[in-house]
Amino acid sequence: MTKYIIDRYFLQASQELDASHWTLQKAGLPETPTIAQWLNTILPPKSKVAFDPKLVTDAEVQEWKKDIYKEHDVEPIADNLVDQVWNQKDAGKDKPSPPHENIYVLEQKYAGTKFEQKIAEIRRAIEKASGLGLVVAALDEVACKLVSEYIASAKANRRPRAIQSERL
Protein backbone atom coordinates (compact mmCIF):
# COMPACT_ATOMS: atom_id res chain seq x y z
CA MET A 1 0.00 0.00 0.00
CA THR A 2 1.11 3.56 -0.59
CA LYS A 3 0.63 6.34 1.94
CA TYR A 4 1.06 10.02 1.10
CA ILE A 5 2.49 11.89 4.08
CA ILE A 6 3.03 15.62 4.54
CA ASP A 7 6.61 16.41 5.48
CA ARG A 8 6.15 17.06 9.19
CA TYR A 9 4.80 13.52 9.71
CA PHE A 10 7.18 11.68 7.41
CA LEU A 11 9.77 10.79 10.06
CA GLN A 12 7.09 9.47 12.41
CA ALA A 13 5.42 7.47 9.64
CA SER A 14 8.74 5.99 8.51
CA GLN A 15 9.38 4.83 12.08
CA GLU A 16 5.89 3.48 12.78
CA LEU A 17 4.75 1.87 9.51
CA ASP A 18 6.03 -1.50 8.34
CA ALA A 19 8.05 -0.78 5.17
CA SER A 20 7.32 -4.29 3.88
CA HIS A 21 3.65 -3.31 3.59
CA TRP A 22 3.80 0.44 2.93
CA THR A 23 5.46 2.75 0.42
CA LEU A 24 5.67 6.25 1.82
CA GLN A 25 5.38 9.22 -0.51
CA LYS A 26 6.51 12.60 0.80
CA ALA A 27 3.66 14.77 -0.50
CA GLY A 28 4.50 18.12 -2.05
CA LEU A 29 8.08 17.43 -3.14
CA PRO A 30 8.95 17.93 -6.84
CA GLU A 31 10.21 14.34 -7.18
CA THR A 32 7.05 12.87 -5.61
CA PRO A 33 4.22 12.12 -8.03
CA THR A 34 0.87 13.60 -7.11
CA ILE A 35 -1.85 11.18 -6.02
CA ALA A 36 -3.46 11.65 -9.43
CA GLN A 37 -0.21 10.88 -11.27
CA TRP A 38 0.40 7.84 -9.10
CA LEU A 39 -3.14 6.50 -9.63
CA ASN A 40 -2.85 6.97 -13.38
CA THR A 41 0.35 4.88 -13.43
CA ILE A 42 -0.85 1.97 -11.28
CA LEU A 43 -4.51 1.59 -12.28
CA PRO A 44 -5.81 0.03 -15.47
CA PRO A 45 -7.91 2.40 -17.62
CA LYS A 46 -11.49 3.02 -16.50
CA SER A 47 -10.84 1.90 -12.92
CA LYS A 48 -13.19 3.09 -10.20
CA VAL A 49 -11.59 5.50 -7.71
CA ALA A 50 -13.60 6.33 -4.59
CA PHE A 51 -12.79 9.02 -2.04
CA ASP A 52 -14.20 10.22 1.26
CA PRO A 53 -15.38 13.80 0.65
CA LYS A 54 -14.90 14.57 4.35
CA LEU A 55 -11.16 13.88 4.03
CA VAL A 56 -10.39 15.41 0.65
CA THR A 57 -10.31 19.13 -0.04
CA ASP A 58 -12.25 20.72 -2.87
CA ALA A 59 -8.93 21.85 -4.38
CA GLU A 60 -7.79 18.20 -4.52
CA VAL A 61 -11.05 17.16 -6.18
CA GLN A 62 -10.66 19.95 -8.76
CA GLU A 63 -7.09 18.78 -9.45
CA TRP A 64 -8.33 15.21 -9.82
CA LYS A 65 -10.98 16.34 -12.29
CA LYS A 66 -8.16 17.50 -14.55
CA ASP A 67 -5.89 14.51 -14.05
CA ILE A 68 -7.89 11.43 -13.04
CA TYR A 69 -11.38 11.83 -14.47
CA LYS A 70 -10.03 11.49 -18.02
CA GLU A 71 -8.82 7.96 -17.26
CA HIS A 72 -11.01 6.70 -14.42
CA ASP A 73 -14.45 6.80 -12.84
CA VAL A 74 -14.03 8.91 -9.68
CA GLU A 75 -16.82 9.29 -7.15
CA PRO A 76 -17.32 10.20 -3.51
CA ILE A 77 -18.40 7.54 -1.03
CA ALA A 78 -20.94 8.01 1.75
CA ASP A 79 -19.17 5.96 4.43
CA ASN A 80 -15.43 5.85 5.00
CA LEU A 81 -14.27 2.33 4.11
CA VAL A 82 -11.50 2.27 6.72
CA ASP A 83 -14.04 3.17 9.42
CA GLN A 84 -16.34 0.39 8.23
CA VAL A 85 -13.56 -2.19 8.59
CA TRP A 86 -12.27 -0.70 11.85
CA ASN A 87 -15.72 -0.75 13.41
CA GLN A 88 -16.58 -4.34 12.45
CA LYS A 89 -17.17 -6.56 15.45
CA ASP A 90 -14.05 -8.74 15.07
CA ALA A 91 -11.78 -6.03 13.67
CA GLY A 92 -12.51 -3.71 16.57
CA LYS A 93 -11.12 -6.08 19.21
CA ASP A 94 -7.62 -4.63 18.73
CA LYS A 95 -8.88 -1.06 18.62
CA PRO A 96 -7.29 0.97 21.41
CA SER A 97 -9.58 2.91 23.70
CA PRO A 98 -9.56 6.70 23.35
CA PRO A 99 -6.92 8.48 25.45
CA HIS A 100 -8.05 9.80 28.82
CA GLU A 101 -4.93 11.70 29.84
CA ASN A 102 -5.20 15.31 30.96
CA ILE A 103 -4.45 18.08 28.51
CA TYR A 104 -1.39 20.09 29.41
CA VAL A 105 0.48 23.07 28.04
CA LEU A 106 3.76 22.33 26.31
CA GLU A 107 6.68 24.25 27.63
CA GLN A 108 7.45 27.36 25.60
CA LYS A 109 10.74 25.85 24.41
CA TYR A 110 8.63 23.28 22.46
CA ALA A 111 5.72 25.49 21.42
CA GLY A 112 7.73 28.55 20.43
CA THR A 113 5.30 31.07 21.90
CA LYS A 114 2.72 31.08 24.66
CA PHE A 115 -0.79 30.06 23.58
CA GLU A 116 -2.16 33.41 24.79
CA GLN A 117 0.18 35.16 22.36
CA LYS A 118 -0.88 32.85 19.53
CA ILE A 119 -4.55 33.59 20.12
CA ALA A 120 -3.81 37.32 20.38
CA GLU A 121 -2.02 37.13 17.00
CA ILE A 122 -5.02 35.39 15.45
CA ARG A 123 -7.37 38.05 16.84
CA ARG A 124 -5.14 40.84 15.50
CA ALA A 125 -5.12 39.23 12.06
CA ILE A 126 -8.93 38.94 12.14
CA GLU A 127 -9.24 42.62 13.11
CA LYS A 128 -6.74 43.69 10.43
CA ALA A 129 -8.77 41.86 7.80
CA SER A 130 -12.01 43.37 9.16
CA GLY A 131 -13.17 39.82 9.76
CA LEU A 132 -15.51 38.46 12.37
CA GLY A 133 -13.86 35.11 13.06
CA LEU A 134 -11.64 32.33 11.83
CA VAL A 135 -12.77 29.06 10.29
CA VAL A 136 -10.17 26.36 10.84
CA ALA A 137 -10.49 23.03 9.02
CA ALA A 138 -7.12 21.25 9.24
CA LEU A 139 -7.25 18.80 12.14
CA ASP A 140 -3.90 19.78 13.63
CA GLU A 141 -4.88 23.47 13.51
CA VAL A 142 -8.26 22.72 15.06
CA ALA A 143 -6.58 20.80 17.87
CA CYS A 144 -4.09 23.60 18.50
CA LYS A 145 -6.76 26.33 18.62
CA LEU A 146 -9.25 24.30 20.67
CA VAL A 147 -6.70 23.20 23.25
CA SER A 148 -5.40 26.78 23.52
CA GLU A 149 -8.93 28.10 24.06
CA TYR A 150 -9.77 25.31 26.51
CA ILE A 151 -6.71 26.14 28.62
CA ALA A 152 -7.39 29.89 28.44
CA SER A 153 -11.00 29.39 29.51
CA ALA A 154 -9.95 27.13 32.39
CA LYS A 155 -7.47 29.76 33.60
CA ALA A 156 -10.15 32.47 33.37
CA ASN A 157 -12.77 30.23 35.03
CA ARG A 158 -15.18 30.59 32.10
CA ARG A 159 -16.72 28.35 29.45
CA PRO A 160 -14.68 27.85 26.26
CA ARG A 161 -15.71 30.11 23.38
CA ALA A 162 -14.95 30.39 19.73
CA ILE A 163 -11.87 32.35 18.79
CA GLN A 164 -13.35 35.50 17.43
CA SER A 165 -12.71 39.16 17.13
CA GLU A 166 -12.68 40.95 20.51
CA ARG A 167 -15.28 43.40 19.20
CA LEU A 168 -18.01 40.76 18.92
C-alpha positions in Angstrom: 0.0 0.0 0.0 1.1 3.6 -0.6 0.6 6.3 1.9 1.1 10.0 1.1 2.5 11.9 4.1 3.0 15.6 4.5 6.6 16.4 5.5 6.2 17.1 9.2 4.8 13.5 9.7 7.2 11.7 7.4 9.8 10.8 10.1 7.1 9.5 12.4 5.4 7.5 9.6 8.7 6.0 8.5 9.4 4.8 12.1 5.9 3.5 12.8 4.8 1.9 9.5 6.0 -1.5 8.3 8.0 -0.8 5.2 7.3 -4.3 3.9 3.6 -3.3 3.6 3.8 0.4 2.9 5.5 2.7 0.4 5.7 6.2 1.8 5.4 9.2 -0.5 6.5 12.6 0.8 3.7 14.8 -0.5 4.5 18.1 -2.1 8.1 17.4 -3.1 8.9 17.9 -6.8 10.2 14.3 -7.2 7.0 12.9 -5.6 4.2 12.1 -8.0 0.9 13.6 -7.1 -1.8 11.2 -6.0 -3.5 11.7 -9.4 -0.2 10.9 -11.3 0.4 7.8 -9.1 -3.1 6.5 -9.6 -2.8 7.0 -13.4 0.3 4.9 -13.4 -0.9 2.0 -11.3 -4.5 1.6 -12.3 -5.8 0.0 -15.5 -7.9 2.4 -17.6 -11.5 3.0 -16.5 -10.8 1.9 -12.9 -13.2 3.1 -10.2 -11.6 5.5 -7.7 -13.6 6.3 -4.6 -12.8 9.0 -2.0 -14.2 10.2 1.3 -15.4 13.8 0.7 -14.9 14.6 4.3 -11.2 13.9 4.0 -10.4 15.4 0.6 -10.3 19.1 0.0 -12.2 20.7 -2.9 -8.9 21.8 -4.4 -7.8 18.2 -4.5 -11.0 17.2 -6.2 -10.7 19.9 -8.8 -7.1 18.8 -9.5 -8.3 15.2 -9.8 -11.0 16.3 -12.3 -8.2 17.5 -14.6 -5.9 14.5 -14.1 -7.9 11.4 -13.0 -11.4 11.8 -14.5 -10.0 11.5 -18.0 -8.8 8.0 -17.3 -11.0 6.7 -14.4 -14.4 6.8 -12.8 -14.0 8.9 -9.7 -16.8 9.3 -7.2 -17.3 10.2 -3.5 -18.4 7.5 -1.0 -20.9 8.0 1.7 -19.2 6.0 4.4 -15.4 5.8 5.0 -14.3 2.3 4.1 -11.5 2.3 6.7 -14.0 3.2 9.4 -16.3 0.4 8.2 -13.6 -2.2 8.6 -12.3 -0.7 11.9 -15.7 -0.8 13.4 -16.6 -4.3 12.4 -17.2 -6.6 15.4 -14.0 -8.7 15.1 -11.8 -6.0 13.7 -12.5 -3.7 16.6 -11.1 -6.1 19.2 -7.6 -4.6 18.7 -8.9 -1.1 18.6 -7.3 1.0 21.4 -9.6 2.9 23.7 -9.6 6.7 23.3 -6.9 8.5 25.4 -8.0 9.8 28.8 -4.9 11.7 29.8 -5.2 15.3 31.0 -4.4 18.1 28.5 -1.4 20.1 29.4 0.5 23.1 28.0 3.8 22.3 26.3 6.7 24.3 27.6 7.4 27.4 25.6 10.7 25.9 24.4 8.6 23.3 22.5 5.7 25.5 21.4 7.7 28.5 20.4 5.3 31.1 21.9 2.7 31.1 24.7 -0.8 30.1 23.6 -2.2 33.4 24.8 0.2 35.2 22.4 -0.9 32.8 19.5 -4.6 33.6 20.1 -3.8 37.3 20.4 -2.0 37.1 17.0 -5.0 35.4 15.5 -7.4 38.0 16.8 -5.1 40.8 15.5 -5.1 39.2 12.1 -8.9 38.9 12.1 -9.2 42.6 13.1 -6.7 43.7 10.4 -8.8 41.9 7.8 -12.0 43.4 9.2 -13.2 39.8 9.8 -15.5 38.5 12.4 -13.9 35.1 13.1 -11.6 32.3 11.8 -12.8 29.1 10.3 -10.2 26.4 10.8 -10.5 23.0 9.0 -7.1 21.3 9.2 -7.3 18.8 12.1 -3.9 19.8 13.6 -4.9 23.5 13.5 -8.3 22.7 15.1 -6.6 20.8 17.9 -4.1 23.6 18.5 -6.8 26.3 18.6 -9.2 24.3 20.7 -6.7 23.2 23.2 -5.4 26.8 23.5 -8.9 28.1 24.1 -9.8 25.3 26.5 -6.7 26.1 28.6 -7.4 29.9 28.4 -11.0 29.4 29.5 -10.0 27.1 32.4 -7.5 29.8 33.6 -10.1 32.5 33.4 -12.8 30.2 35.0 -15.2 30.6 32.1 -16.7 28.4 29.4 -14.7 27.8 26.3 -15.7 30.1 23.4 -15.0 30.4 19.7 -11.9 32.3 18.8 -13.4 35.5 17.4 -12.7 39.2 17.1 -12.7 40.9 20.5 -15.3 43.4 19.2 -18.0 40.8 18.9 
